[in-house]
Amino acid sequence: MKEAEEPGSVKGAVVMTTEYHDDFNNTDTSDIRTLWTKEPELGKVDREKWKWAGPVLCAAVLLALIISVSISNIKTDNRFSSVEKIVANLSSVIQTTTTALEHSKASEEVLQKEVGRLKFLMEMTRQKLDSVSEKMKGINEVESLRSSIANIKCTLQRLLNNGTSVGCCPLGWVVSGSSCYFFSSDGLPWNQARDYCFQSNAQLAVLKTPQDWDFVTSHTMPLFYWLGLSDERTGNWEWIDGTPYIMDRRYQQHPQPLCVCVYISLCSDPVCVCVCVCVCVCSQWKPGQPDNWKGHGLGGTEDCAMIHSNGQLNDDHCTRSYRYVCQGHTMKPTQ
């Protein structure tokens, strides 16, 4: 910077001018000189500043795209995993359904075979029923013939007895008084024996008189036979016709065997004869009976009465098989 004198100015005053002149002769290197430097251009600085903005922005966008694609891939993988699970479940269901269908087909075949077998059995059963029906017709004819023979037998007995015969029994039955008795040779449970007697127009024997007892026990000893006596229905002993069982007074007074001996002396000089007569009264029941024993292992109690081998009564389980005595009325002979 150079001092210049302008006209009219005071000498020694400093005048500022905007003209710039290189002063190569001035080699002053003082601080004032060094502070006067050129300012950098503003446009150049802005260009330097935004020089990396584009690449950074592109990198940021690319990073965002990468992250977005990664997240999308993760979601897609999750969806694919879910779809794979669904497909696996569907495959399992399809496999199960296929197996069930195969089993159903197999079951259907088995069922058809079983139906065929049942049809065959039904046909065989029908044929057997037809055969049984024919045999039943034959049995009915036999029963009718047996009844006719019994009537002829009764008529012959009446003629042989000059008309004094009051009645007779079917073949294989034994007459006593006004009753006919059948003593079986095979064994049946009490209920089945009752049904057999009923089908023969009779009943299991009902013994209410000493004469009936003596007659029946004389034919049953030494075997076991069912009688029509039971406490199954009411808990009290009763006969099959519904009448209560009443023990004979002789047996009520002396439940155990009781024998009385009477000595009779017959003397005629010089000889005497001594005679001993014994009369024994016995119970209708075996000693200690009926006891309703439960230790037989058959379940329940002993509710049916049978004649023991010694002719006395004993209670036993109704399912046991014993011989049986049927009792019916005598038939009137035809005129």
C-alpha positions in Angstrom: 0.0 0.0 0.0 1.4 3.4 -1.0 0.9 6.8 0.5 0.0 9.6 -2.0 -0.5 13.2 -1.7 -3.6 14.6 -3.1 -4.1 18.2 -4.0 -5.5 20.2 -1.2 -4.7 17.6 1.3 -2.7 18.2 4.4 0.8 17.1 4.2 1.6 14.1 6.1 -2.0 12.7 6.0 -2.6 9.2 5.0 -4.9 8.5 2.1 -6.5 5.1 1.6 -6.8 3.8 -2.0 -8.3 0.6 -3.4 -5.7 0.2 -6.0 -3.4 -2.8 -5.4 0.1 -2.7 -6.5 2.7 -5.3 -6.2 5.6 -3.8 -4.4 8.5 -6.1 -5.2 10.9 -3.6 -3.7 9.3 -3.8 -0.3 10.8 -6.8 1.5 9.3 -6.1 4.8 8.4 -9.3 6.5 6.8 -7.9 9.6 3.6 -9.5 11.2 1.4 -6.8 9.5 2.7 -8.0 6.2 2.1 -11.6 6.8 -1.5 -11.2 8.0 -2.5 -9.8 4.7 -3.2 -12.9 2.7 -5.7 -13.9 0.1 -9.0 -15.4 1.2 -10.0 -18.8 -0.4 -12.8 -18.8 -2.8 -16.2 -19.9 -1.4 -17.3 -22.0 -4.3 -14.2 -24.1 -4.1 -14.7 -24.9 -0.5 -18.4 -26.0 -1.0 -17.3 -28.3 -3.8 -14.7 -29.9 -1.5 -17.3 -30.3 1.2 -19.9 -32.1 -1.0 -17.4 -34.1 -2.9 -18.1 -37.4 -0.8 -21.9 -36.8 -0.3 -22.9 -38.8 -3.3 -20.9 -41.9 -2.6 -22.0 -41.8 1.1 -25.6 -41.5 0.1 -25.3 -44.4 -2.4 -23.6 -46.5 0.2 -26.4 -45.7 2.7 -29.1 -46.6 0.1 -27.3 -49.8 -0.8 -27.0 -50.7 2.9 -30.7 -50.0 3.4 -31.5 -52.2 0.4 -29.3 -54.9 1.7 -30.9 -54.8 5.1 -34.4 -54.7 3.5 -33.5 -57.6 1.3 -32.1 -59.5 4.3 -35.2 -58.9 6.4 -37.3 -59.9 3.4 -35.3 -63.1 3.0 -35.6 -63.9 6.7 -39.4 -63.4 6.5 -39.4 -65.5 3.3 -37.4 -68.2 5.0 -39.8 -68.2 7.9 -42.7 -68.4 5.6 -41.0 -71.2 3.7 -40.4 -73.0 7.0 -44.0 -72.6 7.9 -45.1 -73.8 4.5 -42.7 -76.8 4.8 -44.2 -77.6 8.2 -47.7 -77.3 6.7 -46.7 -79.5 3.8 -45.1 -82.0 6.2 -48.3 -82.1 8.3 -50.4 -82.5 5.2 -48.2 -85.3 4.1 -48.6 -87.0 7.5 -52.4 -86.5 7.3 -52.4 -87.9 3.8 -50.3 -90.9 4.9 -52.6 -91.5 7.9 -55.6 -91.2 5.7 -54.1 -93.6 3.1 -53.3 -96.1 5.9 -56.8 -95.7 7.3 -58.3 -96.3 3.9 -56.1 -99.4 3.4 -57.2 -100.6 6.9 -60.8 -99.8 6.0 -60.5 -101.8 2.9 -58.9 -104.6 4.8 -61.6 -104.4 7.4 -64.3 -104.3 4.8 -62.9 -107.4 3.3 -62.8 -109.1 6.7 -66.3 -107.9 7.4 -67.5 -109.2 4.0 -65.9 -112.6 4.9 -67.5 -112.5 8.3 -70.9 -111.7 6.8 -70.5 -114.5 4.4 -69.6 -116.9 7.2 -72.6 -115.7 9.2 -74.8 -116.2 6.2 -73.4 -119.7 5.9 -74.0 -120.4 9.6 -77.5 -119.0 9.4 -78.2 -121.3 6.5 -76.8 -124.3 8.4 -78.8 -123.3 11.5 -82.0 -123.0 9.4 -81.3 -126.5 8.1 -80.7 -127.8 11.6 -83.9 -126.1 12.8 -85.8 -127.7 10.0 -84.3 -131.1 11.0 -85.1 -130.5 14.6 -88.7 -129.5 13.6 -89.0 -132.7 11.8 -87.7 -134.6 14.8 -90.0 -132.7 17.1 -92.9 -133.9 14.9 -91.6 -137.4 15.3 -91.3 -136.8 19.1 -94.8 -135.5 19.3 -96.0 -138.6 17.4 -94.0 -140.7 19.8 -95.5 -138.9 22.8 -99.0 -139.3 21.2 -98.2 -143.0 20.7 -96.9 -143.3 24.3 -100.1 -141.7 25.6 -102.2 -144.1 23.5 -100.2 -147.1 24.9 -100.6 -145.8 28.4 -104.3 -145.6 27.9 -104.4 -149.1 26.5 -102.3 -150.3 29.5 -104.8 -148.6 31.9 -107.7 -150.3 30.0 -106.0 -153.7 30.2 -105.3 -153.2 34.0 -109.0 -152.3 34.5 -110.1 -155.4 32.6 -107.6 -157.6 34.5 -108.8 -156.2 37.8 -112.5 -156.6 36.9 -113.0 -152.9 36.7 -111.6 -152.1 40.2 -108.5 -150.2 39.0 -108.9 -146.5 39.9 -106.0 -145.2 37.7 -102.7 -146.0 36.1 -99.4 -144.3 35.1 -97.4 -143.7 31.9 -94.8 -146.2 30.8 -91.7 -145.9 33.0 -93.7 -144.3 35.9 -94.5 -146.0 39.2 -98.0 -145.7 40.8 -98.5 -145.1 44.6 -102.0 -144.2 45.8 -103.3 -141.5 43.5 -99.9 -140.4 42.3 -97.4 -141.5 39.6 -93.7 -141.2 40.3 -90.8 -141.0 37.9 -87.3 -141.8 39.2 -84.8 -140.5 36.7 -81.6 -142.3 35.8 -79.7 -139.1 34.7 -78.7 -136.0 36.7 -79.9 -132.4 36.2 -79.6 -129.2 38.1 -82.7 -128.4 40.2 -84.2 -125.9 37.8 -83.8 -128.1 34.8 -85.2 -131.0 36.7 -88.2 -128.9 37.6 -88.7 -127.9 33.9 -88.5 -131.6 32.8 -91.2 -132.6 35.2 -93.4 -129.7 34.1 -93.0 -130.7 30.5 -94.2 -134.2 31.5 -97.4 -132.7 33.1 -95.9 -133.3 36.5 -93.8 -131.6 39.2 -90.8 -132.3 41.4 -92.1 -134.6 44.1 -94.0 -133.0 47.0 -94.0 -135.4 50.0 -96.6 -134.3 52.6 -97.5 -137.7 54.1 -95.5 -140.4 55.8 -96.7 -142.8 53.2 -95.3 -140.6 50.4 -92.0 -140.4 52.3 -91.7 -144.1 52.8 -92.6 -144.9 49.2 -90.2 -142.4 47.7 -87.2 -143.1 50.0 -87.6 -146.8 49.4 -86.9 -146.1 45.7 -84.2 -143.5 46.1 -81.8 -145.1 48.6 -78.8 -145.3 48.3 -78.6 -142.5 45.7 -79.2 -138.7 45.7 -82.4 -137.3 44.3 -83.8 -133.8 44.0 -87.3 -133.1 45.5 -89.6 -130.1 45.0 -88.5 -128.4 48.2 -86.6 -125.0 48.2 -86.2 -121.8 50.1 -84.8 -119.9 47.1 -88.0 -117.8 46.5 -88.9 -116.6 50.0 -86.1 -117.6 52.2 -88.4 -120.1 54.0 -88.6 -123.7 53.0 -91.7 -124.4 50.8 -92.9 -127.0 48.4 -92.8 -126.3 44.7 -96.6 -126.0 44.6 -96.3 -123.0 47.0 -97.4 -124.7 50.2 -95.1 -124.2 53.2 -92.9 -127.0 54.4 -94.1 -128.4 57.8 -92.0 -131.0 59.5 -93.9 -133.9 61.0 -94.4 -133.5 64.8 -92.5 -136.7 65.4 -89.5 -135.2 63.8 -89.9 -131.8 65.4 -89.8 -133.4 68.9 -86.8 -135.6 68.2 -84.5 -133.9 65.6 -81.9 -136.6 66.3 -82.5 -140.4 66.0 -84.3 -141.7 69.1 -84.8 -145.4 69.7 -87.0 -146.9 72.5 -86.7 -150.6 73.3 -89.6 -152.5 74.9 -88.9 -155.9 76.5 -91.7 -158.4 76.5 -91.5 -161.7 78.5 -93.6 -164.7 77.6 -93.4 -167.4 80.1 -94.8 -170.9 80.1 -93.6 -173.3 82.7 -90.9 -174.4 82.6 -89.8 -172.1 79.6 -89.7 -168.3 79.4 -89.1 -166.3 76.2 -87.9 -162.7 76.4 -88.6 -160.5 73.3 -87.0 -157.0 72.7 -88.9 -154.7 70.4 -87.1 -151.4 69.4 -88.9 -148.4 67.8 -86.7 -145.7 66.3 -87.8 -142.2 65.3 -85.5 -140.2 63.0 -85.4 -136.6 61.7 -86.3 -135.9 58.1 -83.0 -133.9 57.9 -79.5 -135.1 58.3 -77.9 -134.0 61.6 -77.0 -130.3 61.4 -79.0 -129.7 58.2 -80.1 -127.5 56.7 -77.0 -125.4 57.2 -77.0 -123.1 54.1 -73.3 -123.8 53.6 -71.3 -121.2 51.6 -68.0 -123.0 51.4 -68.8 -125.0 48.2 -67.2 -122.4 45.9 -70.2 -122.2 43.6 -71.4 -118.8 44.8 -74.5 -118.1 46.8 -76.0 -120.5 49.4 -77.7 -123.9 49.5 -81.4 -123.3 48.6 -82.6 -126.6 47.3 -83.4 -129.9 49.1 -82.4 -133.3 48.0 -82.9 -136.8 49.5 -79.5 -138.1 50.7 -78.3 -141.6 50.2 -79.7 -142.6 53.7 -83.2 -141.3 52.9 -82.8 -138.0 54.9 -83.0 -134.5 53.6 -80.0 -132.3 52.9 -79.8 -128.8 51.5 -77.4 -128.3 48.6 -76.5 -125.8 45.8 -79.2 -125.7 43.2 -76.7 -125.9 40.3 -75.5 -129.4 41.3 -76.7 -132.2 39.1 -78.6 -135.0 40.8 -81.2 -137.5 39.9 -84.8 -136.2 40.4 -88.3 -137.5 41.3 -91.3 -136.3 39.3 -94.8 -136.6 40.7 -98.0 -136.6 38.7 -101.6 -137.7 39.0 -102.7 -141.1 37.8 -104.6 -141.4 34.5 -108.2 -142.5 34.3 -108.6 -145.6 32.1 -110.6 -145.2 29.0 -114.0 -146.8 28.9 
